[in-house]
Amino acid sequence: MRIHIATDHAGLDLSHHLITHLRAAGHEVVDHGPQTYDALDDYPAFCINAAQATVDDRESGIEALGVVFGGSGNGEQMAANKVSGARAALVWNLSTARLAREHNDANVISIGAREHTIEEATSFIDAFIAEPFTSEERHVRRIHQLGEYETTGTIAGKDVDGVVN
């Protein structure tokens, strides 16, 4: 599987570890940066590039997932979710890593590099990659609604504007 990763200065050590770990597990890793430590770097472009590449690969039929991380993981998740078609989930334990894939078919996860040890973060990523999407109708329906809102600004038959239909 192709794994797109991105971080900022707070996750650079985790990034270096993950590249080695994921390649050893047989994955193709694409590093969207940064390559060197800069305490003043900005994560949005790195994370947006990783999320866009993940979406592009999947739309081209390439099996791919994305992993973004920074100090808390919050901003990185927000940046990734700005990409149309990205479904980035903030992960903080094994359960949320598995459920991100199983129920939400997340294609990107975000992790707070300052919130977890490298071993913990690695276990979350491994669990995320290994967990399949269930394809249950209720989950497919909900994901479809998210995509519909993303492209049209509404969800047919649902109350998304404060007016009861």
trRosetta pair geometry for C-beta under 8 A, 3 or more apart (Angstrom, degrees):
i j d omega theta_ij theta_ji phi_ij phi_ji
1 27 5.3 -29 67 -123 75 96
1 28 7.3 -145 101 31 32 79
1 63 4.8 -83 -121 121 82 107
1 64 6.6 158 -180 -98 83 33
1 65 6.5 18 157 9 129 97
1 129 6.6 171 69 -159 153 109
2 27 7.1 141 -110 -175 18 86
2 28 4.6 -30 -105 75 70 107
2 29 7.8 163 -160 -85 56 21
2 30 6.4 21 -177 -9 101 110
2 57 5.8 -121 75 -161 138 160
2 62 5.9 6 17 153 134 117
2 63 6.8 139 20 89 79 60
2 64 4.2 -26 74 -104 100 93
2 65 7.9 160 88 25 57 54
3 22 5.4 -89 49 -174 150 150
3 27 4.9 25 -3 162 116 137
3 28 7.1 161 20 80 68 51
3 29 5.2 -23 69 -108 97 68
3 30 7.2 -179 87 24 45 71
3 64 7.1 175 -81 -155 29 68
3 65 5.7 -14 -115 68 73 82
3 66 7.3 144 -166 -104 59 28
3 67 6.3 8 -179 4 106 109
3 129 7.2 -35 -91 -100 124 126
4 30 4.9 -23 -107 69 69 106
4 32 6.1 36 -177 -25 94 119
4 50 4.2 160 141 -158 109 79
4 51 7.6 -168 101 -56 137 23
4 53 4.7 151 -107 86 152 117
4 54 4.9 -126 32 -59 134 89
4 57 7.6 178 -34 0 122 139
4 64 6.5 39 -13 179 100 114
4 65 7.5 -156 28 101 77 37
4 66 4.4 -27 70 -108 100 83
4 67 7.3 168 86 26 52 62
5 15 6.2 155 138 -133 130 86
5 18 6.0 150 -113 107 163 138
5 19 7.2 -129 45 -72 149 78
5 22 7.9 174 -38 10 134 158
5 29 6.4 -7 4 -165 116 100
5 30 7.2 162 22 79 67 53
5 31 5.7 -22 68 -112 97 59
5 32 6.6 -172 87 20 43 85
5 50 6.2 -61 133 -128 6 139
5 66 7.3 163 -82 -161 36 62
5 67 4.8 -15 -107 70 83 94
5 68 7.2 162 -158 -84 51 44
5 69 7.9 -19 -163 14 94 96
6 31 7.7 131 -84 -169 53 51
6 32 4.0 -35 -82 72 102 112
6 33 6.1 13 -134 60 85 62
6 43 7.4 122 141 -161 104 82
6 46 3.9 162 -171 150 116 91
6 47 4.8 -174 98 -84 135 46
6 49 6.4 133 -85 66 146 90
6 50 3.7 -137 -13 -26 118 136
6 66 7.6 -7 11 -170 97 105
6 67 7.9 166 27 91 57 54
6 68 4.9 -11 66 -114 90 87
6 69 7.9 161 89 27 51 57
6 76 7.4 176 98 -151 96 113
7 10 7.2 -136 173 68 103 66
7 11 3.3 -125 -155 80 131 120
7 12 6.2 -180 103 -70 137 46
7 14 6.8 155 -103 71 153 102
7 15 4.7 -119 8 -60 143 123
7 33 7.6 -137 48 115 64 45
7 34 7.1 -87 78 20 80 71
7 43 7.0 -66 160 -121 30 105
7 46 6.6 -61 51 135 28 147
7 68 6.9 169 -79 -161 48 57
7 69 5.1 -16 -108 71 94 76
7 70 6.0 155 -162 -79 67 63
7 76 7.5 -21 -126 -110 44 144
7 113 6.9 48 -144 -40 122 146
8 11 6.2 80 48 23 53 95
8 12 7.8 -69 114 -46 32 83
8 34 6.9 50 -140 -2 38 110
8 41 5.3 -178 -156 94 86 107
8 42 7.1 -70 -119 163 122 10
8 43 3.8 -71 -55 -73 119 98
8 46 6.6 171 -74 39 66 147
8 70 4.6 32 25 -119 107 107
8 71 7.5 -37 65 -20 119 80
8 76 7.5 -141 -10 -77 102 110
9 12 5.7 -23 -152 -24 39 117
9 34 7.0 -4 -69 39 61 137
9 37 5.6 79 -136 -152 95 70
9 38 5.9 -126 -76 69 119 46
9 39 5.3 160 163 -105 174 36
9 40 7.9 58 -22 15 145 24
9 41 5.3 141 -35 34 98 111
10 69 7.9 -123 96 135 94 80
10 70 5.0 74 59 -174 121 61
10 71 4.0 -78 -165 -66 174 70
10 113 5.2 151 131 66 89 123
10 114 5.7 -54 -177 -39 120 106
11 14 4.7 -56 -166 48 78 116
11 15 5.6 91 130 -34 87 96
11 69 4.2 139 -118 105 155 98
11 70 5.4 -93 -18 -99 118 32
11 71 7.7 -120 -40 -47 86 37
11 111 8.0 115 -117 85 133 90
11 113 3.7 -177 -97 -43 83 156
12 15 5.3 -49 -146 31 33 118
12 16 6.6 33 157 -18 65 100
12 34 6.8 -41 -97 68 107 95
12 37 5.5 -115 18 -88 175 82
13 16 6.0 -52 -152 33 32 109
13 17 6.5 31 151 -15 64 107
13 113 7.7 138 57 -179 86 128
13 118 7.0 -88 125 -83 102 124
14 17 5.6 -58 -150 40 34 112
14 18 6.0 32 155 -22 69 109
14 69 6.0 -59 95 97 145 148
14 111 7.8 -140 165 94 159 123
14 113 4.7 -134 -2 -129 145 115
14 118 5.6 -167 -106 -116 77 86
14 121 5.7 -24 -141 95 130 157
15 18 5.8 -57 -144 36 27 109
15 19 6.5 32 158 -24 63 102
15 31 6.9 91 -179 -137 112 111
15 69 7.6 -167 -64 60 82 112
16 19 6.1 -49 -151 27 29 113
16 20 7.0 22 155 -9 60 106
17 20 6.2 -68 -161 41 31 106
17 21 5.9 24 152 -17 70 116
17 118 5.2 33 64 -164 174 129
17 122 6.9 -86 131 -72 120 120
18 21 5.4 -58 -135 44 33 111
18 22 5.6 25 169 -14 72 111
18 29 7.4 156 129 -133 86 144
18 67 7.0 -138 -174 97 156 147
18 121 8.0 -72 -71 121 113 111
18 122 6.9 -167 -95 -102 79 85
18 125 6.8 11 -128 69 117 176
19 22 6.5 -57 -136 41 19 102
19 23 6.2 16 162 -14 58 113
19 29 5.1 171 -134 118 68 159
19 31 6.1 -9 -94 -70 124 122
20 23 6.1 -63 -146 40 23 107
20 24 6.2 24 157 -20 63 111
21 24 5.9 -61 -151 35 26 111
21 25 6.6 19 153 -14 63 109
21 122 5.8 -85 174 -137 171 122
22 25 5.6 -57 -149 38 35 110
22 27 4.3 -54 169 60 92 127
22 29 4.9 107 92 -71 126 121
22 125 7.7 -71 -77 137 110 134
23 26 7.7 92 -178 -40 32 8
23 27 6.4 -94 -86 66 33 71
23 28 7.8 49 -109 -114 75 25
23 29 5.5 -78 -60 2 88 119
25 126 7.7 -166 -100 -114 164 98
27 129 7.5 -67 -79 -148 143 152
30 50 7.7 164 97 -123 99 78
30 53 6.4 -113 100 139 147 153
31 35 7.4 97 129 -90 128 76
32 46 5.2 137 119 -164 98 69
32 47 7.7 144 98 -76 135 21
32 49 4.5 172 -162 97 133 113
32 50 4.2 -142 20 -64 151 86
32 53 6.9 -170 -75 11 129 140
33 45 8.0 -9 71 103 135 93
33 46 4.5 -121 81 -116 95 108
33 49 7.5 43 27 60 107 142
34 37 7.6 131 100 -87 129 21
34 38 6.3 -108 171 24 168 103
34 41 5.3 -67 -46 -143 149 167
34 46 6.4 -73 -43 -88 65 141
38 41 4.2 97 83 -44 105 100
41 46 7.9 42 154 -25 121 133
42 45 6.6 65 99 11 99 96
42 46 7.9 167 103 -1 56 98
43 46 5.5 -72 -155 46 51 112
43 47 5.4 36 159 -17 89 115
43 68 7.7 107 -180 -178 115 113
43 70 5.1 -36 -90 -80 157 142
43 75 6.0 105 70 113 135 114
43 76 5.5 -75 159 -88 141 83
43 79 6.2 -156 121 -9 93 160
44 47 6.1 -70 -145 43 26 103
44 48 5.8 22 164 -18 68 112
44 75 7.6 -79 -70 160 76 102
44 79 4.4 -163 -128 -121 63 129
45 48 5.8 -54 -137 40 28 110
45 49 6.1 31 161 -21 63 108
46 49 6.0 -62 -155 35 23 110
46 50 6.6 19 152 -16 62 107
46 68 7.6 139 116 -134 92 104
47 50 5.7 -52 -146 36 34 110
47 51 6.2 30 156 -15 67 107
47 68 4.4 62 -126 -140 99 145
47 70 7.9 -57 -60 -34 129 117
47 76 4.8 -173 -97 -153 147 73
47 79 3.9 86 85 97 131 128
47 80 5.0 -90 164 -57 104 80
47 110 7.9 25 -141 -104 130 111
48 51 5.8 -57 -144 41 30 108
48 52 6.0 30 157 -20 66 109
48 79 5.4 -95 -51 166 80 97
48 80 6.9 -161 -88 -95 41 40
48 82 6.2 -36 -107 70 104 114
48 83 5.9 151 -150 -57 70 107
49 52 5.8 -54 -141 38 27 110
49 53 6.2 27 159 -18 63 108
50 53 5.9 -57 -147 38 27 109
50 54 6.4 31 152 -22 63 106
50 66 4.8 127 147 -150 98 118
50 67 7.6 -83 168 58 143 41
50 68 5.6 158 74 -75 144 99
50 80 7.0 -45 80 -106 97 104
50 108 7.2 117 120 -126 100 124
51 54 5.6 -53 -150 33 32 114
51 55 6.4 29 154 -15 66 105
51 66 5.5 161 -94 115 50 176
51 68 7.1 -26 -51 -38 94 135
51 79 7.4 178 -3 120 137 76
51 80 3.9 154 -69 -148 138 78
51 81 7.6 -120 -140 -44 161 26
51 82 7.8 115 78 56 153 68
51 83 4.1 172 119 18 119 148
51 86 4.1 6 -176 -104 117 149
51 88 6.4 -55 -108 -57 125 123
51 108 5.2 -24 -110 -68 88 159
52 55 5.8 -55 -148 39 32 109
52 56 6.1 33 154 -20 66 109
52 83 5.0 -145 -71 -130 69 137
52 86 7.6 -60 -67 -53 42 122
53 56 5.6 -52 -141 39 31 113
53 57 6.2 34 158 -22 64 105
53 64 7.5 -112 131 165 78 151
53 66 7.4 126 72 -90 86 116
54 57 6.0 -55 -148 34 26 110
54 58 6.4 21 157 -14 62 109
54 64 5.1 -164 -140 127 63 113
54 65 6.3 16 -140 -169 121 17
54 66 3.7 -80 -55 -40 149 112
54 86 6.8 81 75 -109 118 94
54 107 5.4 151 148 144 124 109
54 108 5.7 148 61 -70 168 98
55 58 5.9 -59 -147 39 29 108
55 59 6.2 26 156 -17 65 110
55 83 5.8 -163 -9 144 143 123
55 84 7.3 119 -171 89 165 57
55 85 4.1 105 -142 99 129 123
55 86 5.6 -84 -55 -64 120 74
55 107 6.9 106 -79 107 65 150
56 59 5.8 -59 -147 39 28 109
56 60 6.3 20 155 -13 64 112
57 60 5.7 -68 -151 43 30 107
57 62 3.9 -75 -176 74 89 118
57 63 7.8 -44 143 69 113 15
57 64 3.7 46 99 2 141 153
58 61 7.8 70 -175 -56 30 11
58 62 6.7 -89 -72 67 30 67
58 63 7.7 47 -104 -123 71 25
58 64 5.5 -120 -54 52 77 97
58 85 7.8 -175 69 158 123 124
58 107 6.2 -58 -40 -140 157 144
59 85 7.2 -18 -53 -170 118 162
64 107 7.6 44 101 -172 75 105
65 107 5.9 -147 -127 -169 65 57
65 108 7.0 164 -178 -86 68 42
65 109 7.8 12 168 2 112 89
65 128 7.1 163 167 132 152 106
65 129 6.1 -162 45 -106 155 76
66 80 6.7 171 113 -141 141 132
66 86 7.4 -30 38 -136 146 109
66 88 7.3 -53 86 -99 118 98
66 107 6.3 50 18 133 94 74
66 108 3.6 -17 73 -108 111 91
66 109 7.5 173 94 23 65 51
67 108 7.1 -172 -71 -157 25 67
67 109 5.7 -7 -116 62 69 84
67 110 7.9 152 -164 -89 50 33
67 111 7.2 -4 -170 5 94 110
67 125 5.6 19 -114 -124 147 116
67 128 7.7 133 -92 81 103 148
68 73 7.6 128 106 -143 79 74
68 76 4.1 -171 136 167 113 116
68 77 7.0 171 80 -70 119 46
68 79 7.2 -142 169 71 161 108
68 80 5.2 -166 10 -53 151 130
68 88 6.9 -13 32 -142 122 135
68 108 6.2 19 1 178 103 114
68 109 7.5 -172 34 94 67 40
68 110 4.9 -23 77 -104 90 81
68 111 7.9 164 89 23 45 66
69 73 5.8 -32 -133 -98 63 87
69 76 6.0 179 -102 80 8 173
69 110 6.3 155 -86 -162 53 58
69 111 4.3 -20 -106 65 113 82
69 112 7.0 -168 -155 -80 88 8
69 113 4.8 100 152 -48 115 98
69 121 7.0 51 -120 -157 157 136
70 73 6.2 165 48 -77 71 35
70 75 6.1 -41 61 63 150 101
70 76 4.5 162 1 -40 109 122
70 110 7.9 -21 17 -166 83 102
70 112 7.3 -35 78 -125 54 51
70 113 6.2 -98 152 12 9 108
71 112 6.3 -14 128 -153 39 83
71 113 6.5 -58 -98 52 21 87
71 114 4.6 -1 -156 5 64 128
71 115 8.0 89 157 -26 51 87
72 75 7.1 86 60 4 99 83
72 112 4.3 -26 -162 -115 30 116
72 114 6.8 -36 -66 50 48 106
72 115 6.4 71 -131 -37 51 122
73 76 5.5 -67 -151 47 43 114
73 77 5.9 47 154 -26 76 106
73 90 5.3 123 126 -138 118 93
73 91 7.5 -111 -179 45 158 60
73 92 7.8 -171 52 -74 154 83
73 110 4.2 137 -174 143 95 95
73 111 5.0 -120 -97 125 134 10
73 112 3.8 -92 -7 -56 104 63
73 113 7.4 138 -58 -12 86 60
73 115 7.0 -67 -3 19 113 132
74 77 5.9 -58 -152 33 27 109
74 78 6.5 24 153 -16 64 106
74 90 6.6 10 -95 -103 55 140
74 110 7.5 135 -71 131 15 141
74 112 7.4 22 -19 -80 72 104
75 78 5.5 -53 -148 37 36 113
75 79 6.3 37 153 -21 68 103
76 79 5.7 -49 -147 34 31 112
76 80 6.4 31 154 -17 63 106
76 88 8.0 -135 126 171 72 147
76 110 4.7 161 96 -139 103 119
77 80 5.8 -56 -148 38 30 110
77 81 6.2 26 156 -17 65 111
77 88 4.8 -180 -149 126 70 119
77 89 7.2 -44 -135 141 122 8
77 90 4.8 -50 -65 -67 159 88
77 108 8.0 159 -127 117 64 109
77 110 3.6 -120 -68 18 87 159
78 81 5.9 -62 -147 40 28 109
78 82 7.1 42 151 -34 60 96
79 82 5.9 -46 -164 11 35 116
80 83 6.2 -48 -176 17 47 111
80 86 5.2 -141 159 158 79 147
80 88 3.7 92 99 -56 126 156
80 108 4.8 -146 174 122 144 155
80 110 6.5 -165 16 -62 139 114
81 86 5.8 -144 -108 99 35 109
81 87 7.5 41 -112 -127 85 26
81 88 4.9 -116 -58 38 82 109
82 86 7.7 12 55 49 37 132
83 86 4.0 66 75 -9 102 127
84 150 6.1 141 -137 160 80 123
84 151 7.4 81 -153 -79 120 79
85 107 7.8 -17 144 42 79 149
85 147 7.6 37 -104 -119 56 100
85 150 7.8 162 -51 130 41 157
86 107 6.3 -119 -140 69 56 109
86 108 5.4 -1 -164 8 103 132
87 104 6.1 -164 155 152 132 102
87 105 6.6 59 68 94 153 71
87 106 4.8 -130 112 -122 97 55
87 107 5.5 89 46 16 84 83
87 108 6.9 158 76 32 43 82
87 143 7.2 -35 -84 -136 158 100
87 146 7.1 72 -103 119 113 152
88 106 6.6 83 -126 -160 18 107
88 107 7.7 -58 -72 67 56 64
88 108 3.9 -34 -98 88 85 110
88 109 6.7 156 -157 -103 69 18
88 110 5.6 54 170 -25 112 106
89 96 7.0 -166 148 166 119 94
89 100 3.7 -163 64 -127 157 119
89 104 6.1 115 -65 82 134 150
89 106 4.2 -67 -5 -103 115 155
89 108 7.5 155 17 89 61 60
89 109 5.4 -31 67 -115 82 74
89 110 7.0 -166 91 23 34 81
90 96 7.5 -30 104 159 58 141
90 109 7.6 120 -115 -166 14 71
90 110 5.0 -38 -102 73 60 104
90 111 7.8 140 -157 -84 59 33
90 112 7.9 34 -162 -31 102 91
91 96 4.7 170 -136 109 65 107
91 97 4.6 63 -152 -79 135 73
91 100 6.0 -64 -79 -28 106 145
91 109 4.7 7 -11 -171 127 122
91 110 6.8 155 15 67 78 46
91 111 5.5 -35 67 -84 95 83
91 124 5.0 142 134 180 130 130
91 128 6.7 -71 -84 -69 164 128
92 96 5.7 41 38 37 65 150
92 111 7.7 150 -86 -132 48 71
92 112 7.1 16 -102 20 90 109
92 115 6.8 -53 -130 127 96 140
92 116 7.5 -173 -148 -56 61 122
92 124 7.8 -48 -141 -110 3 148
93 96 5.4 91 52 13 71 98
93 97 7.1 -129 100 -7 37 93
93 124 7.2 -161 171 -98 9 109
94 97 5.5 -57 -149 36 34 115
94 98 6.3 29 157 -16 69 106
94 123 6.5 -48 -86 134 100 107
94 124 6.4 -134 -90 -101 50 64
94 127 5.1 149 -147 -61 81 173
95 98 6.0 -58 -148 38 29 105
95 99 6.0 20 159 -12 66 113
96 99 5.8 -56 -135 45 31 108
96 100 6.2 48 159 -36 63 100
96 124 7.8 -7 75 -143 88 113
97 100 6.0 -47 -154 19 25 116
97 101 7.6 8 154 -1 56 101
97 109 6.6 27 -127 -130 76 160
97 124 4.3 -172 -72 -163 142 74
97 125 7.4 -106 -142 -58 135 20
97 127 4.3 85 109 88 131 115
97 128 4.4 -95 -174 -59 95 86
97 131 7.2 149 129 0 77 139
98 101 6.4 -70 -166 42 35 99
98 102 5.6 19 153 -13 75 121
98 127 5.3 -67 -62 160 82 112
98 128 7.3 -127 -73 -86 35 47
98 131 4.5 158 -140 -87 67 154
99 102 5.4 -59 -123 48 35 107
99 103 5.1 -5 -171 16 77 114
99 104 7.1 56 143 2 69 100
100 103 7.6 -41 -99 50 6 81
100 104 5.5 -52 -160 53 43 119
100 106 3.9 -34 166 16 94 142
100 109 5.7 81 126 -94 166 107
100 128 6.1 -13 67 -124 123 101
100 131 7.9 107 63 75 72 141
101 104 7.3 -44 -69 59 7 74
101 105 6.6 38 -158 -113 47 31
101 106 5.9 -82 -74 43 49 85
101 128 5.8 146 -33 -158 120 60
101 131 4.0 137 71 95 136 108
101 132 6.7 -178 146 134 118 5
101 133 5.8 -112 168 -70 73 66
102 131 5.4 -70 -50 167 87 122
102 132 7.2 60 -100 84 65 47
102 133 6.5 162 -131 -124 23 37
102 134 5.4 47 -173 -30 73 100
103 134 6.9 13 -85 14 45 120
103 139 5.3 -143 -161 -114 55 126
104 139 7.1 -122 -76 -159 28 107
104 142 7.9 -71 -114 102 65 120
104 143 6.9 138 -161 -84 51 103
105 133 4.2 29 -96 -112 89 137
105 139 7.0 124 -18 152 100 116
105 143 5.7 8 41 -97 122 153
106 109 6.0 77 130 -71 137 77
106 128 7.5 -59 82 -154 117 110
109 124 7.3 -154 139 142 151 107
109 125 7.1 -169 69 -106 134 67
109 128 5.1 -81 -18 -129 150 161
111 115 7.6 -143 171 56 71 109
111 116 6.5 -58 177 31 110 136
111 121 5.1 117 154 -137 152 102
111 124 6.0 137 -99 87 132 146
111 125 7.3 -69 -29 -58 148 93
112 115 3.3 43 101 10 123 123
112 116 6.5 116 81 -1 78 92
113 116 7.2 -81 -141 50 24 82
113 121 6.7 18 -114 -88 59 159
116 120 4.0 -123 -175 88 109 125
116 121 4.6 136 100 -54 128 86
116 124 7.4 -5 169 -9 172 134
117 120 4.6 99 52 5 79 100
117 121 7.0 -149 89 -2 41 86
118 121 5.8 -56 -145 41 31 110
118 122 6.1 34 155 -22 65 109
119 122 5.7 -55 -146 36 28 113
119 123 6.5 28 155 -19 63 105
120 123 5.8 -58 -152 34 31 109
120 124 6.6 32 151 -20 65 103
121 124 5.6 -51 -152 32 34 113
121 125 6.5 32 152 -17 66 106
122 125 5.7 -56 -148 37 33 110
122 126 6.3 33 154 -19 66 106
123 126 5.7 -52 -143 38 32 112
123 127 6.3 34 156 -20 64 106
124 127 5.8 -59 -151 37 28 110
124 128 6.3 31 151 -22 64 108
125 128 5.6 -52 -146 34 32 115
125 129 6.3 29 156 -17 65 106
126 129 5.9 -56 -147 37 29 109
126 130 6.2 21 158 -15 65 114
127 130 5.9 -63 -143 42 27 108
127 131 6.1 28 161 -29 66 111
128 131 6.2 -57 -143 27 23 109
133 139 7.4 -171 -175 125 94 142
134 139 6.0 98 63 24 105 153
135 139 7.2 -141 -141 71 6 117
135 140 6.3 30 -160 -57 52 115
136 139 4.8 79 65 12 87 106
136 140 6.9 -162 89 -8 40 89
137 140 5.6 -57 -143 40 31 111
137 141 6.0 36 157 -25 67 107
138 141 5.7 -50 -146 33 28 115
138 142 6.6 26 156 -17 62 106
139 142 5.8 -54 -147 36 33 109
139 143 6.3 31 155 -16 66 107
140 143 5.9 -58 -148 39 29 110
140 144 6.2 34 152 -23 64 107
141 144 5.7 -57 -152 35 28 114
141 145 6.6 30 151 -21 63 103
142 145 5.6 -49 -152 31 35 113
142 146 6.8 37 150 -19 64 100
143 146 5.7 -49 -153 32 36 113
143 147 6.5 34 150 -15 65 105
144 147 5.7 -57 -151 40 33 111
144 148 6.2 37 151 -24 67 106
145 148 5.5 -50 -143 34 33 114
145 149 6.4 32 157 -17 64 103
145 155 4.8 30 -158 -134 94 131
145 158 6.7 58 -147 -16 127 159
146 149 6.0 -56 -151 37 29 108
146 150 6.3 33 151 -24 64 109
147 150 5.4 -53 -146 34 33 117
147 151 6.4 13 162 -5 66 109
148 151 6.4 -70 -149 45 26 96
148 152 5.7 -26 173 26 68 117
148 154 7.4 -56 140 91 98 52
148 155 5.4 100 94 -112 123 69
148 156 6.9 -84 172 3 150 86
149 152 6.8 -77 -121 58 21 78
149 153 6.6 40 -164 -131 59 11
149 154 6.5 -145 -113 76 68 7
149 155 5.2 -29 -64 -55 96 92
149 160 6.5 -166 -112 -139 120 162
154 158 7.8 163 172 61 73 90
154 160 5.7 169 -142 59 58 133
154 161 7.1 -21 -114 -39 97 111
155 158 3.9 -11 97 45 112 128
155 160 5.1 112 22 -32 96 136
157 165 6.1 -176 -156 110 38 160
158 165 7.0 81 77 9 3 140
159 162 7.2 102 176 -66 94 5
159 163 6.6 -152 -139 78 86 43
159 164 5.4 -17 -101 -110 132 47
159 165 5.8 -147 -71 -2 75 90
